[in-house]
Amino acid sequence: MLNLLFYEPEAETPTGREALTEACRLVGITFEAPAEAAYRPGRWHDPVTGAQAIIDLGIPDLTGDEDPHPPTTYSGWRALPLSVQIPLVGPHWHAVEALTMVERLTATLPGVVPLDTEDTRGDDDGDSGPYPWSRPRRIAHWEVLRTAQDLVVPRLNRGSSLRLWRWRRERAAAAITHANLHWPEITVLLDRETGAARTSALIPLGQATALPVVDLLVLQHPGGVGCLAFEDLVALTGDLDPLPAGARRLPLTDDLQTALRNLPLLPVRRFATLLDEDWQD
């Protein structure tokens, strides 16, 4: 986990529990314990991109013992009973989205500064933190921590991953402006033969479709289901008209539909579905 603690200047009026709770509510954090509980574990989840973070508000009950890992103290700074943990699994843009949430959280708490517990110096010669927030630095450190985990999971091409991120963020709005088209979900598949992760979209032939630029098209027609590389479609059709969210318009012509039905396709049994936590980019 990338673990973030929160501090504020001791000279400022202390931020109360109610203000912390309200700030969490405003960014969509939900808690598993009632408001009166001394310790409230919580979670943030972005339904659009799938990004997540784990939240701790308050101090957990350690059966009367002192916390073996109390927040580090810094001269002139006050530790707040709030922490955010960002998982080291999934695509890098999950971390980007979670850190964006942290920025929104602190924007509602004047003077409050997040501190990365494993990266507490601005530079080698500088004083220990807290120090000014830098989201690019936090993203870079998240990448370092993930690499150190040495996770053995399938890897998705970074370009394919970024297109998936854009699709999730922009698809809903694009589908409203082009409601006459089918806007499919993008899934990530494991190629059992190569061990690589590949993006895919299920395309029902005979329907006007906004085509995401994915690695594989899963074609569904009366003759069966199979997979086609996106570049093989482009070789057949030439450049396709662009649409919002990075999509392309799939022509609904009889000749193309017939050609797609007759193309040799990769068998679907070659692939297995992956969740976001099952691959990295």
C-alpha positions in Angstrom: 0.0 0.0 0.0 1.0 3.6 -0.5 0.2 5.0 2.9 -0.7 8.6 3.4 -1.0 10.3 6.8 -2.4 13.8 7.4 -0.9 16.7 9.3 -1.7 20.3 10.0 0.3 23.2 11.5 0.2 23.3 15.3 -0.3 27.0 15.2 -3.7 26.6 13.5 -7.0 25.7 15.2 -7.2 21.9 15.4 -9.4 20.3 12.7 -12.2 18.4 14.5 -13.6 15.0 13.9 -16.8 16.4 12.3 -14.8 18.4 9.7 -12.8 15.3 8.8 -16.0 13.2 8.5 -17.6 15.8 6.3 -14.6 16.1 4.1 -14.6 12.3 3.6 -18.3 12.4 2.8 -17.8 15.1 0.1 -15.3 13.0 -1.9 -17.5 9.8 -1.7 -15.8 7.9 1.2 -18.2 5.5 3.0 -17.6 4.0 6.4 -18.3 0.6 7.9 -18.8 1.8 11.5 -21.4 4.2 12.8 -20.6 7.9 13.3 -20.3 7.6 17.0 -17.6 4.9 16.8 -14.1 6.0 17.9 -12.6 4.1 14.9 -14.2 4.1 11.5 -12.7 2.0 8.7 -13.9 3.1 5.3 -13.4 2.8 1.6 -13.4 5.0 -1.4 -14.5 3.5 -4.8 -14.8 5.3 -8.1 -17.6 3.6 -10.0 -16.4 5.0 -13.3 -12.7 4.0 -13.3 -12.8 1.2 -10.7 -10.1 3.0 -8.6 -10.1 2.3 -4.8 -8.6 3.4 -1.5 -8.8 2.3 2.1 -9.6 4.9 4.8 -9.0 4.9 8.5 -10.7 7.6 10.6 -9.9 7.6 14.3 -7.7 5.3 16.3 -8.3 1.5 16.3 -9.0 -0.2 19.6 -5.8 -2.2 20.4 -7.3 -3.9 23.5 -5.8 -1.3 25.9 -2.3 -1.5 24.5 -0.5 1.5 23.0 -0.4 1.8 19.2 2.9 0.0 18.2 3.1 2.3 15.2 1.9 5.8 16.2 2.1 8.6 13.7 5.6 10.1 13.4 5.8 13.6 15.0 7.3 16.6 13.4 8.1 19.9 15.0 5.4 22.4 14.4 3.0 19.9 13.0 0.0 18.1 14.5 -1.0 14.6 13.3 -4.6 14.0 12.4 -6.5 10.7 13.0 -6.9 10.1 9.3 -5.0 7.9 6.8 -5.5 6.8 3.2 -4.0 3.6 1.8 -3.8 3.1 -1.9 -3.4 -0.4 -3.2 -0.3 -1.3 -5.3 -2.3 -3.6 -7.7 -4.1 -2.7 -10.9 -3.3 -0.1 -13.5 -1.3 3.0 -12.7 -4.3 5.2 -13.3 -6.1 3.7 -10.4 -3.4 5.4 -8.3 -3.8 8.6 -10.3 -7.6 8.6 -9.6 -7.1 7.9 -5.9 -4.5 10.6 -5.5 -6.8 13.0 -7.2 -9.4 12.1 -4.6 -6.8 12.9 -1.9 -6.3 16.3 -3.5 -10.1 17.0 -3.4 -10.1 15.8 0.2 -7.4 18.2 1.4 -8.9 21.0 -0.6 -11.8 21.0 1.8 -9.4 21.1 4.8 -7.3 24.3 4.7 -3.8 23.8 6.0 -4.0 20.0 6.0 -1.1 18.3 4.2 -0.9 14.6 3.2 2.4 12.8 4.0 3.7 9.7 2.2 5.1 7.7 5.1 7.8 6.1 3.0 8.9 9.2 1.2 9.3 11.9 3.8 12.0 14.2 2.4 11.6 16.7 -0.4 15.2 16.1 -1.5 18.3 14.4 0.0 19.5 17.6 1.8 16.1 18.9 2.8 14.3 18.8 6.2 11.9 15.9 6.9 8.2 16.4 5.9 5.4 17.3 5.8 6.2 19.4 2.7 4.2 20.8 -0.2 2.0 18.2 -1.9 3.2 16.9 -5.3 0.9 14.4 -7.1 3.5 13.6 -9.7 6.0 12.6 -7.0 3.4 10.5 -5.2 2.5 8.7 -8.5 6.2 8.1 -9.1 6.6 6.7 -5.6 3.6 4.4 -6.1 5.3 3.0 -9.2 8.5 2.4 -7.2 6.6 0.6 -4.5 4.7 -1.5 -7.0 7.9 -2.5 -8.7 9.5 -3.5 -5.4 6.5 -5.9 -4.8 7.7 -7.9 -7.8 4.1 -8.9 -8.6 3.8 -11.9 -11.0 0.8 -10.8 -13.0 0.1 -10.3 -16.7 1.1 -7.0 -18.1 -1.0 -4.8 -20.4 0.6 -2.5 -22.9 0.6 1.0 -21.5 -1.1 2.5 -24.6 -3.9 0.0 -24.4 -4.3 0.7 -20.7 -4.5 4.5 -21.3 -7.2 3.9 -24.0 -9.1 1.8 -21.5 -8.9 4.6 -18.9 -10.2 7.2 -21.4 -13.0 4.9 -22.4 -14.2 4.4 -18.9 -14.1 8.2 -18.1 -15.7 9.4 -21.3 -18.0 6.6 -22.5 -21.2 7.5 -20.6 -21.2 11.1 -21.9 -20.4 10.0 -25.5 -23.2 7.4 -25.4 -25.6 10.2 -24.6 -24.6 12.3 -27.6 -24.6 9.3 -29.9 -27.5 7.3 -28.5 -28.1 5.6 -31.8 -24.9 3.6 -31.4 -24.0 0.6 -29.2 -21.2 1.5 -26.7 -19.7 -1.8 -25.4 -17.8 -2.4 -22.2 -14.0 -3.0 -22.4 -12.7 -6.0 -20.6 -9.2 -7.2 -20.1 -8.3 -10.8 -21.2 -5.4 -13.1 -20.4 -3.9 -14.6 -23.6 -3.2 -18.1 -22.4 -0.6 -18.7 -25.2 1.5 -15.6 -24.6 0.7 -14.7 -20.9 0.0 -11.1 -21.9 -3.1 -9.1 -20.9 -5.1 -7.7 -23.8 -8.1 -5.3 -24.0 -11.2 -6.6 -25.7 -14.8 -5.6 -26.5 -17.8 -7.7 -27.4 -19.2 -6.6 -30.8 -22.6 -7.9 -31.8 -22.7 -7.9 -35.6 -25.7 -6.3 -37.3 -25.8 -3.4 -34.8 -24.5 0.2 -35.3 -21.5 0.3 -32.9 -19.1 2.8 -31.5 -15.9 0.7 -31.6 -13.3 1.2 -28.8 -9.7 0.9 -30.0 -8.9 -2.4 -28.2 -6.4 -5.2 -28.8 -9.1 -7.8 -29.6 -12.7 -7.7 -30.9 -14.9 -10.5 -29.7 -17.3 -10.9 -32.6 -20.7 -12.4 -31.9 -22.8 -13.6 -34.8 -25.2 -16.6 -35.6 -22.2 -18.7 -36.7 -20.5 -18.5 -33.3 -18.1 -16.3 -31.3 -14.4 -15.7 -31.9 -11.7 -13.0 -31.5 -10.2 -10.8 -34.1 -7.2 -8.5 -33.7 -8.2 -4.8 -34.1 -5.5 -4.2 -36.8 -7.1 -7.0 -38.9 -10.3 -5.1 -38.9 -8.5 -1.9 -40.0 -6.8 -3.9 -42.7 -10.2 -4.9 -44.0 -12.0 -1.5 -43.6 -9.2 1.2 -43.8 -9.3 4.1 -41.3 -12.6 4.3 -39.5 -14.4 7.6 -38.7 -13.5 8.9 -35.2 -16.1 9.3 -32.4 -15.8 10.7 -28.8 -13.9 8.7 -26.1 -11.4 7.6 -28.7 -14.0 5.4 -30.5 -14.4 4.5 -34.1 -17.6 4.1 -36.0 -18.1 0.5 -37.3 -19.7 0.7 -40.7 -23.0 -1.2 -40.9 -22.7 -2.4 -44.4 -23.8 -5.8 -45.7 -20.4 -6.4 -47.4 -18.5 -5.7 -44.1 -20.8 -7.8 -42.0 -20.5 -10.7 -44.4 -16.7 -10.4 -44.5 -16.5 -10.4 -40.7 -18.6 -13.5 -40.5 -16.3 -15.3 -42.9 -12.9 -14.3 -41.3 -10.9 -16.9 -39.5 -11.2 -16.0 -35.8 -9.1 -16.9 -32.7 -11.0 -19.3 -30.4 -12.4 -17.7 -27.2 -11.1 -20.6 -25.1 -7.6 -19.2 -25.7 -8.5 -16.3 -23.3 -9.6 -15.8 -19.7 -11.2 -12.7 -18.2 -9.1 -10.6 -15.8 -10.2 -8.2 -13.1 -8.4 -4.9 -12.6 -6.5 -6.3 -9.7 -5.2 -9.2 -11.8 -3.0 -7.2 -14.2 -0.6 -4.3 -14.4 0.6 -1.8 -17.0 
